[in-house]
Amino acid sequence: MGRNLFDSLSPVDYRYWDEEVAKYLSENGFTRYKLLVELALVKVLHRRGICPEVAVQEVEAACGQVTTDEVYEEEDRIRHDIRALVNCVRAKVSESAKPYIHMTATSYDIIDTANATRYKDVVQKVLVPSLMKLEGVLITTALREAETVQVGRTHGQHAVPITFGFALAGYVSRLGGCIEALKSLATELPGKFSGAVGAYNASSLFFDDPEGFEAEVLAELGLTPAEHSTQIVPPEAMIRLFSEVVVAMGILANLARDMRNLQRTEIGEVGEEFGADQVGSSTMPQKRNPINFENIESMWKIVVARFQTVLMDQVSEHQRDLTNSASARTYGEIIAYVVSATKRMTRTMRKLTVDRPNLERNLVIQKGSVVAELLYIILAAQGHPDAHEKVRVLTLQAEREKRSLEEVVAGDAEMKDYLKKMTPHQRQILSNPSLYTGIAAKKAKVVAKEWKQKFGL
C-alpha cells in the first residue's frame, strides 16, 4: 500500500506541490537528469571511438526504463546512491555494453552536472515564465492606474501625493531587473566531468585532451565546464543563482506587504477578491482577510531561511567532503516556494480591486497638510528666512484647530504677501492636493511601457 499524501512531512508535498516544478526538482526528476548525464557520457565515448554505437542505443533504452523506485531499492542493498543508479542501468543492457556505463566518471560528475542542468531548466522553463506572467499583470495594472492619485507613505505616515500606478511601476522595474538577472545566472551554472578530485586522472588515461572530453560531455547537456573543479563544482555560481531567486521572493514579499497594508480596514484602498463562500474567520463572520498576500510573505520567511543552507554549503574540506549531502537535497524547495508564491501573486493581483473613493478620502484626511512640502519650498524660494519652521508651525496649528492648511495659511498675516506672489497653479495645489503628484503618472507609464517592450508582453 502506498503512503498517504497527508503522511508527508513537507508542506511542499501536501500543500504547495506544483506539477511543473516537480518535473525538474522531484526525486523522479533528479533521477531523470542523472540518467541524462550517464547517457551523455556514453554518447561522447562513442564519438571518441571508445564504445560502439550499439552500446549507446542500449544505454539510451535502459535509461528510459530505470525508475527511482528500483534505484532506491538497489541503494538500500549497497548503500550508495550513484552506484545504485549505475547498477540499475547495467542490469538492462548486454554484457558488452556494461563497461561503458559511468566510465571515467565519479559520483559528483553525475550529481553536480545533473543539478546544474535541472536548475538551469527549472529557472528558464518554470520560474522565469511564472515571473514574466506576474510582470505582465503588474505592467497592465500600473498603466491602468497610472493617473489614479494616492497619498504617498513613508514610515507608515502620509507623505506627498503619488499615483497608484507609480507605486506599482516600482515593482515592475524591480521585478524586471530580477528576471533579467535570473535569465543570465541560469546560463552560467557550470558542470564538471573531471573525476574524483578534479584532476582528470581517469579520463586522461584515454584522452590526450581530457578537458576537451569534459566539454563535449557537458555540451550534450547545454552546459560548459567550470574553469577549475575538485570532486565537486565550485559552489559560487549556484549560490549566486539562488541569491537572485531569494531576491525575487523578497520583491514579492515587499509587494505583498504593501498590498496587505492597503487593505487594512481603516485604509481600504485595495482589496483581494473574496469568494462568495469564502470564510475570513472561524469566529468573526465579517472578516475578509488578505490571506494571499499574508501567505506570500510567510513563504518568503521560509525561503530566506532555506537560503542560509545554500550559503553554508559553500565550504567543503579539501577536494570534497559530505557535509552538503543532506542539505543540498533541500535546494529545490526554495524554487518550489517561489514559484508557488509567484503564481499566487499573479492570480491575486490580476483580480485586485482599487477603491477610488477611499483613495480620495485618505488623500484629504489631513486637510491639505500633504502639500506642506510645496508651501515650504515656495516660501524658501521667495526668500522666507525660516520657511520650514514656519510651515511646520502652520501644520501644527491646522491639526490643533482641525482646519485645512489652506485655511490656516490664508488667515496668517505674515503669509499674505507670500500668497500674493504665488502662481495661480501653486495656489490651486494648496486647494487641491491631488494636483501635487510631480511626474508620477508619466513615470509610471514610461517605466511600465519600457519593460513591456523589453519583454515583448
Summary of the structure (lengths in Angstrom):
residues: 457
radius of gyration: 30.2
end to end distance: 47.8
largest distance: 103.9
contacts: 1457
relative contact order: 0.11
helix: 65%
strand: 4%
